[in-house]
Amino acid sequence: MLIKQGELVIRDATENDADQLCIWWNDGKVMEHAGFPQGLMTSTERIIKLIKTDTIENKRLILERNSKLIGEMSYRKVSEGVVEIGIKICEFSEHGKGYGTCYLKMLIDYLFDTLNYSKIILDTNIKNLRAQHLYEKIGFKKVGINNNAWKDQLGNPQTSIDYELSVQQYKKNYNV
């Protein structure tokens, strides 16, 4: 997969990206919002194995701006017509510039128009107000709150919010 829009690119993760993914995934500041304040403590070799399992229904993606790796996305089919996504702008210097919105729209268009999914779901930590704002701006609707649903690496209870976006709602929001 390769999607380009100006200086922004979404592409399949490759084995060559494993070292950078390892740096991000092992960084507690990058992974804190996902419940891993100490990072994932993984290896490049494990990440290469994960990348090799990717299929058209389950992909790890790299986000580039001007050929520089700045983050990652993923999607996985959860049922017929339904796909779950995730996004992280991992380079803090790239936060707050509107790239998350652009990347999400690029992926959403691909999932709805090319892969013909009818609904996209995702979740985020209730503390991640930045992500909530982004998802709601694009048109995702809150469909559930999972109070104290899991504990982070430090044993702290975490609450998540479930979101969904239908193809009809998305197209209505953007007059497509």
C-alpha positions, -999 to +999 in steps of 0.1 A: +000+000+000+012+035-009-008+067-004+006+101-011-008+135-005+017+163-009+046+158+015+027+131+034+030+094+027+015+063+042+031+031+032+035-005+042+060-011+070+090-031+058+118-050+076+139-019+070+116+001+093+120-024+122+148-005+139+129+028+140+097+010+152+118-007+179+130+028+191+095+041+192+079+010+208+105+009+235+101+046+243+078+050+273+069+085+264+057+074+229+039+044+243+025+058+275-009+066+261-012+029+251-005+017+286+032+011+283+049+039+302+081+017+302+079+010+265+072-025+250+107-038+257+108-056+224+135-063+198+140-055+161+139-092+154+104-096+170+092-066+150+105-081+118+085-113+125+054-092+131+058-073+098+062-106+080+027-116+092+010-086+076-018-093+051-042-071+031-066-074+062-039-067+088-012-041+082+014-020+099+020+012+082+046+039+083+039+076+082+065+098+064+067+135+059+092+147+033+108+112+033+113+113+071+096+087+093+074+104+118+049+078+130+029+047+124-006+035+117-022+001+116-055-015+106-070-050+111-102-065+099-124-075+129-155-087+111-171-086+077-171-049+067-155-037+100-119-026+104-100-014+135-074+013+132-046+029+152-023+059+147+007+074+165+027+104+155+058+093+173+080+122+166+069+148+192+083+177+170+056+168+145+027+171+169+001+199+166+007+205+129-025+188+116-008+158+101-029+134+122-060+147+106-045+144+071-032+109+077-064+097+092-085+110+063-060+094+038-064+060+055-101+063+060-106+071+023-085+040+014-104+017+037-138+029+026-132+034-011-105+009-020-110-020+005-148-014+008-151-015+046-184+000+059-173+008+094-141+018+112-136+014+149-109+024+173-103+031+210-083+056+229-073+062+265-098+085+283-068+107+292-058+112+256-078+143+250-058+153+219-068+120+202-104+123+212-106+158+197-091+145+164-114+115+161-145+136+169-135+163+144-133+137+117-167+124+126-161+094+148-189+088+174-183+077+210-201+043+214-188+032+248-166+039+278-147+010+294-141+021+330-110+006+346-109-020+318-072-028+321-040-018+340-009-003+326+026-016+332+027+002+366-006-013+377-026+018+373-063+013+362-070+026+327-102+036+311-107+036+273-133+051+249-146+032+220-153+051+187-168+042+154-173+058+120-196+045+093-190+051+056-223+069+054-215+093+083-181+100+069-193+108+034-221+129+049-196+149+070-174+156+039-202+159+013-188+131-008 
